[in-house]
Amino acid sequence: MFKPRVLVLGGCGFIGRHLVDYLVTNDLAETIRVVDKTPPQMAWLNQRHTAAFASPKVEFCSANLINPASCQNAFKTGDGPGWDYVINCAAETKPGQTDPVYQEGIVKLTLNCANEAVKHRAKRFVELSTGAMSSSEKVPQAEDCPMKPWTMVGKYKAQTEQELANVEGLNYLILRLPICYGIGDRKGLTPRLIISGIYKYIGETMKLLWTGSMKMNVVHVEDVCCALWELMQNEKTIGETINVCDDSEATQESISDILADLFGIKTDYWGVVMSSMTKADMAGAIEEINDKHLGPWAEVCQKDGVLNTPLTPYMDQELLLHKHLNLDNSKLKSYGYQLRRPRITRESLEEIVRDFVEMNHFPVSLLDA
């Protein structure tokens, strides 16, 4: 049976590590090359992912994909066969960076990789994009919605999507993702998990900006990996853009209700009028919010012996904008994809925290006290 050679760019990141684990566990690839700036030993991998990366099928290549020469080196196979599938999980996704940083870390990086994929005659090139392209509370946004991205990452991912269509000979597929969560997630729902734990520690009601009805659609990382693999092998998806989103129709309230149940806290909302007042000085409001959380977090970490953790309750102001992440997943389903984790549950969020507790990255007392 044919097993493809797979190149996973940004493979030590959150989605990349899960994809590597998925390919290894299900014996789907002949060879997997992981390319990343950060080596696996420095990437805070858990035991399961460490074991996947140790598989004889997996090789690691350190590269800065913004640099064309480094990118060429990452694709090199000597005299052997080229790569069947190139999956781009690499991008600058840290909020609060400058325009040139995103221009290089998203657009330039992706086009470098796309052009190398064409040179190496890759059968498919998959780009992971963002669902933050258009905001509507009432209407779930389909893939052909007018693009009005509201985050810096969204702005440059939108440009990247348009540029990929102009790369001659590239059999690309674009997957737009909402908030992606699962074990090892540090940017999606984890800041909210951490902050919920802090409110348990300080014994206060967690009061959130805006209202509970704000759409916050999600997808589990397991579905991203499974959908990616299935869709990539369907010839009909060449040149397509597809939303990969679950059926939760999640809102700020539905997620906060799970967090309140998990940590035994009370939640409330500032409402639109009060929250709108923060717009005049959003930077000051965010600073105040972060100051309130960072002290207790450091305190409870020290108390529980969590001395070195990649986790932080710090929130960037982009994460607190009044924008609806509301995606239509009917195109995904039209290809026959069946969601493995159709709804977000308390159990799925608890397993994220338990994994961090096991690695001594999250204070156990916040969950079990």
KEFI-859270 format. One line per field, with one value per residue (C-alpha): residue number from 1; x, y, z; residue in one letter. Coordinates in nm, 4 decimals, decimal comma, always signed. Layout:
<recs>
n: (NUM|...)
xx: (X|...)
yy: (Y|...)
zz: (Z|...)
res: (a|...)
</recs>
This chain:
<recs>
n: (1|2|3|4|5|6|7|8|9|10|11|12|13|14|15|16|17|18|19|20|21|22|23|24|25|26|27|28|29|30|31|32|33|34|35|36|37|38|39|40|41|42|43|44|45|46|47|48|49|50|51|52|53|54|55|56|57|58|59|60|61|62|63|64|65|66|67|68|69|70|71|72|73|74|75|76|77|78|79|80|81|82|83|84|85|86|87|88|89|90|91|92|93|94|95|96|97|98|99|100|101|102|103|104|105|106|107|108|109|110|111|112|113|114|115|116|117|118|119|120|121|122|123|124|125|126|127|128|129|130|131|132|133|134|135|136|137|138|139|140|141|142|143|144|145|146|147|148|149|150|151|152|153|154|155|156|157|158|159|160|161|162|163|164|165|166|167|168|169|170|171|172|173|174|175|176|177|178|179|180|181|182|183|184|185|186|187|188|189|190|191|192|193|194|195|196|197|198|199|200|201|202|203|204|205|206|207|208|209|210|211|212|213|214|215|216|217|218|219|220|221|222|223|224|225|226|227|228|229|230|231|232|233|234|235|236|237|238|239|240|241|242|243|244|245|246|247|248|249|250|251|252|253|254|255|256|257|258|259|260|261|262|263|264|265|266|267|268|269|270|271|272|273|274|275|276|277|278|279|280|281|282|283|284|285|286|287|288|289|290|291|292|293|294|295|296|297|298|299|300|301|302|303|304|305|306|307|308|309|310|311|312|313|314|315|316|317|318|319|320|321|322|323|324|325|326|327|328|329|330|331|332|333|334|335|336|337|338|339|340|341|342|343|344|345|346|347|348|349|350|351|352|353|354|355|356|357|358|359|360|361|362|363|364|365|366|367|368|369)
xx: (+0,0000|+0,1287|+0,2401|+0,3273|+0,6330|+0,5123|+0,6820|+0,5326|+0,6416|+0,6176|+0,5809|+0,6783|+0,3872|+0,0490|-0,1208|+0,2037|+0,2837|-0,0669|-0,0385|+0,2942|+0,1398|-0,1650|+0,0533|+0,2781|-0,0019|-0,2067|+0,0981|-0,0051|+0,3309|+0,6504|+0,8628|+0,7769|+1,0155|+0,9412|+1,0749|+1,0821|+1,2969|+1,2421|+1,3880|+1,1518|+1,3592|+1,2772|+0,9125|+0,7462|+0,6226|+0,4310|+0,5208|+0,2921|+0,4225|+0,7834|+0,7302|+0,5818|+0,8813|+1,1140|+0,9636|+1,2190|+0,9867|+1,0272|+1,3278|+1,3778|+1,5232|+1,5975|+1,5179|+1,4068|+1,1587|+1,1636|+1,5196|+1,5036|+1,8277|+1,7146|+1,3770|+1,5441|+1,7518|+1,4380|+1,2913|+1,6103|+1,5924|+1,9322|+1,8812|+1,5748|+1,2106|+1,0471|+0,7647|+0,4110|+0,2388|+0,3630|+0,1624|+0,2275|+0,1601|+0,4342|+0,3472|+0,3982|+0,0773|+0,1883|-0,0409|+0,0912|+0,3703|+0,4403|+0,3298|+0,6772|+0,6985|+0,3672|+0,4523|+0,7694|+0,6435|+0,3206|+0,3238|+0,6937|+0,7358|+0,4345|+0,5294|+0,8860|+0,7426|+0,4797|+0,7424|+0,9676|+0,6687|+0,6178|+0,9909|+0,9814|+0,6601|+0,4628|+0,1214|-0,0517|+0,0273|-0,1953|-0,2097|-0,3626|-0,5413|-0,7722|-1,1497|-1,1136|-1,1925|-1,5447|-1,7604|-2,1359|-2,3449|-2,6513|-2,5093|-2,2404|-1,9730|-1,9073|-1,5754|-1,6807|-1,7732|-1,6298|-1,2972|-1,2720|-1,0151|-1,0034|-0,6746|-0,3226|-0,2779|-0,6084|-0,4956|-0,1792|-0,3412|-0,5986|-0,3133|-0,1450|-0,4622|-0,4815|-0,1112|-0,1282|-0,3852|-0,1186|+0,1531|+0,1607|+0,1525|+0,0626|-0,2051|-0,3047|-0,5792|-0,6578|-0,8173|-0,9660|-0,9752|-1,1724|-1,0300|-0,8417|-0,8153|-0,6807|-0,3897|-0,0843|-0,2824|-0,1321|-0,3012|-0,6599|-0,8699|-0,5840|-0,5546|-0,9231|-0,8555|-0,5687|-0,7698|-1,0627|-0,8205|-0,6943|-1,0508|-1,0921|-0,7686|-0,8638|-1,2263|-1,3870|-1,6469|-1,4864|-1,6341|-1,5898|-1,6032|-1,9021|-2,1819|-2,2259|-2,3773|-2,0478|-1,9703|-1,6502|-1,6569|-1,4087|-1,2599|-1,0680|-0,7148|-0,8024|-1,0571|-0,8052|-0,5628|-0,8287|-1,0014|-0,6693|-0,5666|-0,9026|-0,9514|-0,5946|-0,6434|-0,9593|-0,8741|-1,1863|-1,0350|-0,7501|-0,7624|-1,0395|-1,0774|-1,2658|-1,3777|-1,2897|-1,5236|-1,7258|-2,1029|-2,0892|-2,1871|-1,9862|-2,0321|-1,8478|-2,1274|-2,1244|-1,7462|-1,7598|-2,0287|-1,7932|-1,5077|-1,7335|-1,8306|-1,4713|-1,3243|-1,6277|-1,6417|-1,9095|-1,9068|-2,0647|-2,0401|-1,9679|-2,2142|-2,1815|-2,2117|-1,9491|-1,7197|-1,7419|-1,5994|-1,2725|-1,2275|-1,1098|-0,8123|-0,8032|-0,4274|-0,4779|-0,7754|-0,5798|-0,2822|-0,5094|-0,6667|-0,3256|-0,1865|-0,4805|-0,4048|-0,0258|+0,0448|-0,1910|-0,0720|+0,2933|+0,1887|-0,0105|+0,2578|+0,5212|+0,2928|+0,2389|+0,6032|+0,5401|+0,8776|+0,9061|+0,5969|+0,5239|+0,1725|+0,0634|-0,2691|-0,1518|-0,4180|-0,3466|-0,6080|-0,6936|-0,8343|-1,0829|-1,2317|-1,6090|-1,5939|-1,7950|-1,6044|-1,8983|-1,8202|-2,0343|-1,8995|-2,1397|-1,8709|-1,6529|-1,9422|-2,0223|-1,6949|-1,8241|-1,6179|-1,7633|-1,6532|-1,4717|-1,5355|-1,8552|-1,9055|-1,6808|-1,7250|-1,6031|-1,4016|-1,2182|-1,1090|-1,0233|-0,7890|-0,5923|-0,5432|-0,4669|-0,1949|-0,0376|-0,0638|+0,1159|+0,3990|+0,4083|+0,3110|-0,0203|-0,0854|-0,2767|-0,4511|-0,6490|-0,8190|-0,8493|-0,8639)
yy: (+0,0000|+0,3476|+0,5552|+0,9181|+1,1160|+1,4072|+1,7382|+1,9145|+2,2788|+2,4300|+2,0750|+2,1498|+2,3913|+2,3028|+2,1683|+2,0364|+1,8111|+1,6640|+1,6003|+1,4209|+1,2090|+1,1334|+1,0204|+0,8061|+0,6491|+0,5560|+0,4518|+0,6814|+0,7969|+0,6400|+0,9322|+1,2454|+1,5386|+1,7998|+2,1465|+2,4118|+2,6880|+2,5342|+2,1852|+1,9249|+1,9203|+2,2902|+2,2795|+2,1681|+1,8406|+1,6029|+1,2334|+1,1182|+1,3731|+1,3116|+0,9420|+1,0273|+1,2472|+0,9619|+0,7316|+0,6105|+0,7508|+1,1050|+1,3247|+1,6802|+1,9661|+2,3044|+2,5892|+2,9508|+2,9338|+3,3133|+3,2691|+3,1306|+2,9322|+2,7786|+2,6988|+2,5267|+2,3217|+2,2116|+2,0659|+1,8922|+1,5149|+1,4435|+1,1982|+1,0407|+1,0919|+1,4278|+1,5121|+1,3946|+1,6217|+1,9547|+2,0820|+2,4379|+2,4808|+2,7470|+3,1136|+3,4067|+3,3856|+3,5667|+3,8683|+4,2207|+4,2101|+4,4760|+4,4685|+4,3768|+4,0822|+3,9396|+4,0222|+3,8136|+3,5507|+3,4767|+3,5926|+3,5619|+3,2370|+3,0713|+3,1797|+3,0548|+2,7159|+2,7122|+2,7818|+2,5063|+2,2682|+2,3360|+2,2853|+1,9515|+1,8506|+1,7992|+1,6452|+1,8717|+2,1837|+2,2559|+2,6018|+2,6506|+2,9857|+3,1639|+3,1946|+3,5569|+3,6823|+3,8158|+3,8877|+3,8302|+3,7414|+3,6256|+3,4517|+3,1801|+3,2910|+3,0714|+3,0517|+3,3000|+3,5778|+3,9257|+3,9365|+4,1924|+4,0370|+4,1937|+4,0537|+4,1185|+3,7469|+3,7510|+4,0495|+3,8726|+3,5295|+3,6910|+3,8277|+3,4863|+3,3110|+3,5453|+3,5024|+3,1207|+3,1256|+3,2915|+3,0295|+2,8375|+2,4589|+2,4599|+2,2063|+2,3912|+2,3507|+2,6210|+2,5310|+2,8164|+2,7450|+2,9043|+2,8851|+2,5554|+2,3759|+2,0490|+1,9117|+2,1372|+2,4454|+2,7625|+3,0359|+2,9256|+2,8599|+2,8068|+3,1747|+3,1522|+2,8258|+2,9904|+3,3038|+3,0914|+2,9141|+3,2520|+3,3626|+3,0430|+3,1254|+3,4871|+3,3921|+3,6509|+3,6453|+3,6347|+3,9349|+3,9317|+4,2070|+4,2361|+3,9781|+3,6031|+3,5934|+3,6785|+3,3942|+3,2058|+2,9075|+2,6300|+2,3108|+2,0333|+1,9782|+1,6101|+1,7209|+1,9549|+1,6628|+1,4142|+1,6628|+1,7792|+1,4230|+1,3272|+1,6465|+1,6497|+1,3134|+1,4231|+1,5577|+1,7757|+1,9939|+2,1264|+2,5062|+2,5060|+2,6989|+2,5072|+2,6060|+2,3350|+2,4068|+2,1915|+2,1902|+2,3592|+2,7039|+2,8096|+3,1508|+3,3315|+3,2189|+2,8487|+2,8344|+3,0363|+2,8015|+2,5058|+2,6973|+2,7958|+2,4308|+2,3073|+2,5543|+2,6146|+2,9906|+3,2478|+3,4467|+3,7764|+4,0261|+4,3974|+4,4346|+4,6322|+4,9852|+4,9422|+4,7406|+5,0031|+5,2578|+5,0628|+5,1316|+5,4872|+5,3398|+4,9727|+4,9474|+5,0863|+4,8571|+4,5508|+4,6493|+4,6736|+4,3331|+4,1682|+4,3266|+4,1858|+3,8322|+3,8115|+3,8582|+3,5846|+3,3494|+3,3892|+3,3425|+3,0204|+2,8767|+2,9331|+2,7889|+2,4675|+2,4327|+2,5205|+2,6841|+2,6833|+2,7037|+2,8267|+2,9217|+3,2782|+3,4522|+3,7488|+3,8587|+4,0705|+4,3335|+4,1627|+3,8712|+4,1013|+4,2767|+4,2625|+4,0418|+3,7292|+3,4203|+3,2455|+2,9894|+2,7753|+2,4176|+2,2843|+2,2793|+2,0584|+1,8169|+1,8215|+1,6303|+1,3569|+1,4558|+1,3425|+1,5358|+1,3260|+1,5885|+1,7623|+1,9566|+2,1160|+1,9532|+1,9950|+1,6722|+1,8064|+2,1189|+1,9267|+1,6978|+2,0057|+2,1173|+1,7635|+1,7282|+2,0583|+1,9503|+1,6238|+1,8232|+2,0544|+2,3547|+2,4262|+2,4474|+2,1343|+2,3146|+2,5289|+2,2178|+1,9888|+2,2081)
zz: (+0,0000|-0,0949|+0,2010|+0,1313|+0,2289|+0,4404|+0,5158|+0,8215|+0,8371|+1,1856|+1,3121|+1,6741|+1,7163|+1,8658|+1,5514|+1,4018|+1,6984|+1,6941|+1,3201|+1,3643|+1,6428|+1,4238|+1,1304|+1,3501|+1,5587|+1,2520|+1,0460|+0,7587|+0,6233|+0,4960|+0,6162|+0,8144|+0,8200|+1,0849|+1,0091|+1,2819|+1,4303|+1,7747|+1,8311|+1,9857|+2,3077|+2,3614|+2,2504|+2,5788|+2,4265|+2,6536|+2,6855|+2,4054|+2,1564|+2,2622|+2,1830|+1,8402|+1,7552|+1,8584|+1,5927|+1,3349|+1,0663|+1,1979|+1,1227|+1,2436|+1,0430|+1,1997|+0,9625|+0,9449|+0,6573|+0,6098|+0,4788|+0,1182|+0,1513|+0,4812|+0,3229|+0,0251|+0,2654|+0,4564|+0,1358|+0,0159|-0,0205|-0,1788|-0,4625|-0,2968|-0,3939|-0,3210|-0,0828|-0,1596|+0,0920|+0,2270|+0,5242|+0,6370|+1,0091|+1,0274|+1,0707|+1,3058|+1,5120|+1,8268|+1,8770|+1,9210|+1,6597|+1,3946|+1,0291|+0,8929|+1,1357|+1,0072|+0,6437|+0,6732|+0,9171|+0,7298|+0,3659|+0,2772|+0,4717|+0,3059|-0,0468|+0,0041|+0,1026|-0,1747|-0,4414|-0,3035|-0,3024|-0,6759|-0,7465|-0,5653|-0,7459|-0,4243|-0,4879|-0,2347|-0,0350|+0,2669|+0,4226|+0,7692|+0,7726|+1,0150|+1,0378|+1,1532|+0,8024|+0,8485|+1,1540|+1,1783|+1,4822|+1,2895|+0,9808|+0,9973|+0,7509|+0,4479|+0,2647|-0,0048|+0,2418|+0,1741|+0,3568|+0,6366|+0,8724|+1,2202|+1,3527|+1,2284|+1,1599|+0,9682|+0,7602|+0,6449|+0,6107|+0,3773|+0,1664|+0,1712|+0,0542|-0,2450|-0,3256|-0,3175|-0,5980|-0,8176|-0,7611|-1,0870|-1,0566|-0,6848|-0,5858|-0,2734|-0,0142|+0,2425|+0,5751|+0,7767|+1,1479|+1,4315|+1,7882|+1,7908|+2,1260|+2,2659|+2,4679|+2,4379|+2,3283|+2,4742|+2,2657|+2,1937|+2,5028|+2,7488|+2,8568|+2,9588|+3,1441|+3,3325|+3,4160|+3,5390|+3,7719|+3,8965|+3,9831|+4,1800|+4,3650|+4,4453|+4,5192|+4,2903|+4,0129|+3,6682|+3,4851|+3,1081|+2,8482|+2,6139|+2,6434|+2,6577|+2,3082|+2,1344|+1,8918|+1,9669|+1,7326|+1,8057|+1,6659|+1,8404|+1,7106|+1,6489|+1,3893|+1,2266|+1,1781|+1,0607|+0,8282|+0,6841|+0,6028|+0,4489|+0,2480|+0,1194|-0,0480|-0,2272|-0,5747|-0,5667|-0,2920|-0,5102|-0,5023|-0,2401|+0,0858|+0,3570|+0,7085|+0,9610|+1,2522|+1,4933|+1,5572|+1,9004|+1,7690|+2,0730|+2,2316|+2,5095|+2,7431|+2,6480|+2,6956|+3,0206|+3,1558|+3,1059|+3,2726|+3,5652|+3,6114|+3,5809|+3,8323|+4,0531|+3,9903|+3,9078|+3,5822|+3,4754|+3,1847|+3,1627|+2,8745|+2,5528|+2,7004|+2,9735|+2,7468|+2,4711|+2,7139|+2,7194|+2,3458|+2,4254|+2,6093|+2,5160|+2,5875|+2,9400|+3,0063|+2,8903|+3,1056|+3,4070|+3,3343|+3,2859|+3,6049|+3,7996|+3,6760|+3,6532|+4,0268|+4,1555|+3,8767|+3,9824|+4,3456|+4,2952|+4,0653|+4,3323|+4,5996|+4,3989|+4,2917|+3,9258|+3,8723|+3,4923|+3,2720|+2,9178|+3,0294|+3,0972|+3,1659|+2,9575|+2,7064|+2,3988|+2,3171|+1,9848|+2,1827|+2,3533|+2,0519|+2,0038|+1,6939|+1,6183|+1,5078|+1,3449|+1,0731|+0,8434|+0,8280|+0,5628|+0,2905|+0,5133|+0,5573|+0,1846|+0,1331|+0,3653|+0,6690|+1,0024|+1,3084|+1,5705|+1,8409|+1,7271|+2,0525|+2,3100|+2,6528|+3,0081|+2,9664|+2,6608|+2,8516|+3,1670|+2,9720|+2,8560|+3,2171|+3,3429|+3,0800|+3,1892|+3,5554|+3,4703|+3,3113|+3,6175|+3,4045|+3,5799|+3,9581|+4,0604|+4,3476|+4,0997|+3,9636|+4,2610|+4,5711)
res: (m|f|k|p|r|v|l|v|l|g|g|c|g|f|i|g|r|h|l|v|d|y|l|v|t|n|d|l|a|e|t|i|r|v|v|d|k|t|p|p|q|m|a|w|l|n|q|r|h|t|a|a|f|a|s|p|k|v|e|f|c|s|a|n|l|i|n|p|a|s|c|q|n|a|f|k|t|g|d|g|p|g|w|d|y|v|i|n|c|a|a|e|t|k|p|g|q|t|d|p|v|y|q|e|g|i|v|k|l|t|l|n|c|a|n|e|a|v|k|h|r|a|k|r|f|v|e|l|s|t|g|a|m|s|s|s|e|k|v|p|q|a|e|d|c|p|m|k|p|w|t|m|v|g|k|y|k|a|q|t|e|q|e|l|a|n|v|e|g|l|n|y|l|i|l|r|l|p|i|c|y|g|i|g|d|r|k|g|l|t|p|r|l|i|i|s|g|i|y|k|y|i|g|e|t|m|k|l|l|w|t|g|s|m|k|m|n|v|v|h|v|e|d|v|c|c|a|l|w|e|l|m|q|n|e|k|t|i|g|e|t|i|n|v|c|d|d|s|e|a|t|q|e|s|i|s|d|i|l|a|d|l|f|g|i|k|t|d|y|w|g|v|v|m|s|s|m|t|k|a|d|m|a|g|a|i|e|e|i|n|d|k|h|l|g|p|w|a|e|v|c|q|k|d|g|v|l|n|t|p|l|t|p|y|m|d|q|e|l|l|l|h|k|h|l|n|l|d|n|s|k|l|k|s|y|g|y|q|l|r|r|p|r|i|t|r|e|s|l|e|e|i|v|r|d|f|v|e|m|n|h|f|p|v|s|l|l|d|a)
</recs>
